[in-house]
Amino acid sequence: MKKLFLLLSLPFFAYSQNNDSVFIKKIANEVLANGQAHSYLKQLTKGVGGRLAGSPQMVKAEQWGLQTFKNIGSDKAWLQECLVPHWVRGKNDKVTISINGSTKTLDAAALGNSMGSRKSITAPLLAIADFDELEKRKDEVKGKIVYYNAGFNPTNVQPFTSYGQSGGYRRSGASRAAKYGAVGIMIRSLSEATDNNPHTGVMAYNDSFPKIPAVALGLQDADYVWQQRNTNNAKISMLTHGVMLPDTIGHNVIAELTGTEFPNEYITIGGHLDSWDLAEGAHDDGAGIVQTIEILRTFKALGYKPKRTIRFVLFANEENGLRGGTKYAEEAKAKNEKHIFALESDAGGFTPRSFGFTTANDVQLEKVKAWAKLFKPYGIDDFNKGGGGADIGPLKNGNPNIVMSGLQPDGQRYFDYHHARNDVLENVNKRELLLGALNMAALVYMVDQYGL
C-alpha cells in the first residue's frame, strides 16, 4: 500500500516541482533584470555610511530602512525599540614603534568597546605568538605592551574556520594580558589580506583586571612588529580615545507581508543594519540588508501573496551587543508567536554557493534537501547541515521546532574587507549581490508553500 501511494503521488510531485521551477524562474528574471539591491546599497553606504550602534548614522539608517519598506508596499512596517551599547571611537588615535631613536607610525585601529588610553602611553614591546606563549612568559608581561601574532591558519579551506580559531585574541586578549600587568595590547588583524588595513571588531573585558587599551594592526605592520620581536629596545607608544557611554535607544526595522492561509505562522528574513565605523559596512552587513529588502520588492512586483506571514527584519546592534536579535526573539516569545523558519544573510555579497540549515530533526533537513535541484541553475549546489546566524539564533528559545538557515556565499575574499576601511560599495559586485537575493527569495517561497 505504501509503495502504491508513492507511485500515485509521483505525478503530483513532479507537477508541483515543475510549478515551483516556473515560479522560481520568474523570481530570477525579476531580480536579475529589475533588481534594486545594488541601488539600495548605494543609498545605504554613500548616503548613510558606517552605522555603529548609538551613532547618528544608526538613526539615519533606521529611518531610511523604514521609509524604503513603506515605499515598496509592505503590508506593515514599524520600528521595534531596544537599548543598544554606545561606544565612541574618538579621533586621532596613534600607535608608533620606536627602535634606536627611529620611529614608525603603525596603521592601527582601536578594537570595538575598548577603553581609550586617555593619554599617550609608552612601554617596551613584548611580541608573542599566542596564548600559550603568554602563559610561558607571564613573568615578562608586567609594564609591557603585548602584541599577539596569532593569525589565520592558511591551511583551512574555509576562512570562517580560521576566523573562529583566531577570534579569541580580539575578544579576550586584553584581559588575559592585563592579568599579568600589561598596559596595552595589539593584535594581528583577523584577515589574510595583503594590504595594510587594520580590522576592528568587538572585544570584551574581564572586570577582574584593568581595562587596558587594545588595537588591531594592519597585516604589513603586524609583520614588521613581529620581525622586531627579538629587538631588546623596541618601544610602543599608544594613544587611543575610545569611551563607552550609557546605553541609548536603537531599533529593529521590521516589515511584513501578511499570510493569506496561515497568518499566525512566521517566516523571518534578515541581516543586521549596524556596522563598524571605519567604513561603509557594504559587505558586513549592507549586503544582507539590501538582499532582505530586495526579496520584499520582488514578491510585490510579482504579485505574490504568501500563505504564511513573512517578516523582513533589519536587526539592530549585531556587531557589539546582539541587542536587536535578542529583543526580536523576546517579543516573539512574549506574544507566543509561532516561528517556523528564519533565514539570515551575514556573510557578504559574494557569489552564493550553498545554504546551511540547523533543524530540530532529520525529517526537516531531508525535506529541504529535496528542493536543492531547483536551486542548481542559480548557483546553489549544496544544502548542508549547520547554518543560521547570530541575529536569528535567539528565536530558538520559544520555537524549538524552528529551522534556521544562513546564505553561504563564496567566503574566500570576505575577510579582506571584514570590519576594515575598505568595506565599501565599490568592493561589492552587483551581479553576485543579486544572485544571493534571488536564491534567498526562492528558499523563502518554498518554505512558504510547503512549510517545514
Secondary structure, DSSP 8 states (H G I E B T S, - for coil): -HHHHHHHHHHHHHHHHHHHHHHHHHHHHHHHHH--HHHHHHHHHHHT----TTSHHHHHHHHHHHHHHHHTT-SEEEEEEEEEEEEE--S--EEEEEETTEEEEE-EEE-BT----SS-EEEEEEEESSHHHHHHTGGG-TT-EEEE-----TT-SSHHHHHHHHHHHHHHHHHHHHTTT-SEEEEE-S---SS---B--B----TTS----EEEE-HHHHHHHHHTTT-TT-EEEEE---EEEEEEEEEEEEEEE--SSEEEEEEEEEEE----SSS--IIIIIHHHHHHHHHHHHHHHTT---SEEEEEEEES-TTTT-HHHHHHHHHHHHTT-EEEEEEE--S-SS-EEEEEEE-SSHHHHHHHHTTGGGTGGGT--EEEE----TTTGGGGTT-TT-EEEEEEE--TTHHHHTTBTT-SGGGS-HHHHHHHHHHHHHHHHHHHHH--
